[in-house]
Amino acid sequence: MRYLLTVLLSFSFAFGDTVLNCVGSTTIQPIIEQIAQRYKQESGITLNISGGGSQYAVDSLISGKIEIGMVSRDLTEQEKSAVSHVTIGYDTLAFIVNSDNPLKNISKKDLIEIYTGEVKNWKKFNTKDEKIHLLSKRIDRGTLDVFEKYTGLFHPQNTKNSDKTKMIDTSAWEAGANNDMMVWVGGIVNSIGYISLGSASAIEKHGMPIKILALEGVKPTKENIQNHSYPIKRELNLVFLKSNKEAEKFADWMFKEYAQESVEKNLFIRAK
């Protein structure tokens, strides 16, 4: 009986559904997980979904390890020449603190002072006389890339960094997945971090004790992101090789109404 089961499983694996491995940004991951079953019903294709970060997605695609990469940042010109991509939606960075922190607004100047370690205590912002617990992102994450472009700061391991005054302080804890950052900020009263607005909004609604700050006096609402009064906006991209027709079909399918509704349900901005 065990032998028969093994044979049947092997047969199913050999002749079963086509599988597209979809890897990368944990910001985009919930969108793809939400539509995966519907896509399988319509196409017969299984999406095998996992995180790992935006840079991991690009590298894995180019090396032939995956079929679809999830990248929550704008692509570089070099990347655009190597892979095909579609933008399925838009997001921004949310700067977050614990809900017990009375702070409501932060500026770019404040962020630079905090993340370089120039300012280490919350009393500078008339909140409380306690040390700031600094949270950042790992070097392979798209969220870090957006943060670096906005602030002009660099991860300590970023090879483009030659000005030590613009280096993110090495005391910062580095989060990988979005969940790491949200749990840390929710559990560490004196912390500050940054994350996808969609992810932050969703977990805040479910009771995580975090607070989303206004940036330069502007709240990160859909309207403010679209009219550019909120100063940060980033693309949510799927990358694939043009030679892979199944991957290209899936990328195009993400513009269908059901898929775009999923983008919106995850509190991101639709591409169309």
SVG drawing of the C-alpha trace seen along z (x, -y; Angstrom):
<svg xmlns="http://www.w3.org/2000/svg" viewBox="-13 -70 47 72">
<polyline fill="none" stroke="black" stroke-width="0.4" points="0.0,0.0 2.8,-2.4 4.5,-1.6 1.3,-2.3 0.9,-5.6 4.5,-6.6 3.9,-5.7 0.7,-7.7 2.3,-10.7 5.2,-10.5 2.8,-10.3 0.9,-13.3 4.1,-15.3 5.3,-14.3 2.1,-15.0 0.4,-17.5 -0.2,-21.2 2.3,-23.7 3.9,-25.5 5.2,-29.1 7.6,-29.9 6.9,-33.4 9.4,-34.8 10.5,-38.1 9.0,-41.1 6.9,-40.4 5.0,-43.6 3.6,-42.1 3.3,-38.5 -0.1,-38.9 -1.6,-40.1 -0.4,-37.1 -1.4,-34.7 -4.9,-36.2 -5.4,-35.6 -3.5,-32.3 -6.5,-30.0 -8.6,-32.1 -5.7,-32.0 -5.4,-28.2 -9.1,-27.8 -8.9,-29.9 -5.5,-28.7 -4.7,-25.4 -1.4,-26.8 -0.2,-26.7 1.6,-29.6 4.3,-28.6 4.8,-31.8 7.5,-32.8 9.3,-35.9 13.0,-36.6 13.2,-40.3 13.2,-42.3 16.8,-41.9 16.6,-38.2 13.7,-38.1 15.7,-39.8 18.8,-37.8 16.8,-34.5 15.0,-35.3 18.2,-36.2 19.9,-33.0 16.9,-30.9 15.8,-29.7 12.3,-31.2 9.7,-32.3 8.3,-35.4 9.8,-37.9 8.0,-40.3 9.9,-43.7 8.5,-46.5 10.6,-49.3 11.4,-50.9 13.7,-48.8 17.1,-50.1 17.9,-50.7 20.2,-47.7 17.5,-45.5 15.0,-46.8 17.4,-45.7 17.7,-42.2 14.1,-41.4 10.5,-42.3 8.2,-43.8 4.7,-45.1 3.6,-47.5 0.6,-46.0 0.1,-48.8 1.6,-51.5 2.6,-51.8 4.6,-54.2 6.7,-54.0 5.0,-54.5 7.1,-55.6 5.8,-53.9 6.2,-54.2 4.6,-52.3 1.1,-53.5 2.2,-54.7 4.5,-57.3 2.8,-60.7 4.7,-61.7 2.3,-62.4 4.6,-63.9 8.2,-63.5 10.3,-65.4 13.0,-64.3 15.5,-66.2 14.3,-64.4 14.7,-61.0 18.2,-61.8 19.2,-62.9 17.6,-59.8 18.9,-57.2 22.5,-58.6 22.5,-58.4 22.9,-62.1 19.7,-62.2 19.4,-59.2 16.7,-60.4 13.0,-61.1 13.2,-64.2 14.4,-66.1 10.8,-65.8 9.1,-66.8 7.8,-63.3 9.7,-61.6 13.2,-61.4 14.0,-57.9 16.5,-56.3 15.3,-55.8 15.3,-52.1 16.3,-52.2 14.8,-49.7 15.8,-49.5 15.8,-46.9 18.2,-44.4 20.3,-45.4 18.5,-43.1 15.1,-44.7 13.2,-47.0 11.8,-49.0 15.4,-49.9 16.1,-51.0 13.2,-53.4 14.2,-54.7 17.8,-55.3 16.6,-57.3 14.3,-59.5 16.7,-60.2 20.0,-60.1 21.3,-57.7 22.9,-54.3 23.0,-50.9 26.5,-50.3 27.2,-47.5 26.1,-49.5 29.2,-49.7 28.0,-53.1 28.5,-54.6 31.7,-56.7 30.4,-59.4 30.2,-58.0 28.1,-60.9 25.3,-59.5 25.5,-56.0 22.6,-54.4 23.7,-53.9 25.0,-50.4 22.9,-50.1 19.8,-49.7 18.1,-46.3 17.6,-45.0 14.3,-43.5 13.8,-41.1 10.1,-40.5 7.5,-43.1 6.2,-41.1 9.5,-41.4 9.3,-45.2 5.7,-45.4 6.1,-43.0 9.2,-44.9 7.6,-48.3 4.4,-46.9 6.4,-45.4 9.2,-47.9 7.7,-51.1 10.6,-53.4 11.2,-52.1 10.8,-53.7 10.8,-51.9 9.6,-52.1 7.5,-49.7 5.0,-49.4 2.0,-51.6 -0.4,-48.8 1.1,-46.3 1.2,-48.8 -2.4,-49.9 -3.6,-46.3 -1.9,-45.2 -2.9,-48.4 -6.6,-47.6 -6.1,-44.2 -5.0,-45.7 -1.2,-45.8 -0.1,-48.7 1.6,-50.8 1.1,-54.4 1.6,-55.6 3.2,-59.1 2.5,-62.0 5.6,-63.0 6.4,-66.7 2.9,-67.3 1.2,-65.2 -0.6,-61.9 0.0,-59.0 -3.5,-58.7 -4.4,-57.4 -5.3,-60.9 -2.1,-62.4 0.0,-59.7 -1.7,-60.1 -1.4,-63.9 2.2,-63.7 1.7,-65.8 3.0,-62.8 6.6,-62.8 7.2,-59.1 5.6,-56.7 6.9,-53.4 6.0,-50.8 4.9,-47.3 6.4,-45.2 6.3,-41.7 9.4,-40.7 9.8,-37.8 11.6,-36.7 9.9,-37.5 10.8,-34.0 8.5,-32.5 5.0,-32.8 3.2,-31.4 4.9,-34.0 4.0,-36.7 0.4,-35.6 0.2,-35.7 1.7,-39.2 -0.9,-40.4 -3.7,-38.7 -2.8,-40.9 -4.5,-43.8 -7.9,-42.0 -10.5,-43.5 -10.4,-40.6 -6.6,-41.0 -6.7,-44.8 -9.4,-44.5 -6.9,-42.3 -4.3,-45.1 -6.9,-47.5 -8.1,-45.1 -4.5,-44.9 -4.6,-48.7 -2.4,-49.5 -3.2,-51.7 -4.4,-50.0 -2.4,-50.3 -5.7,-50.6"/>
</svg>
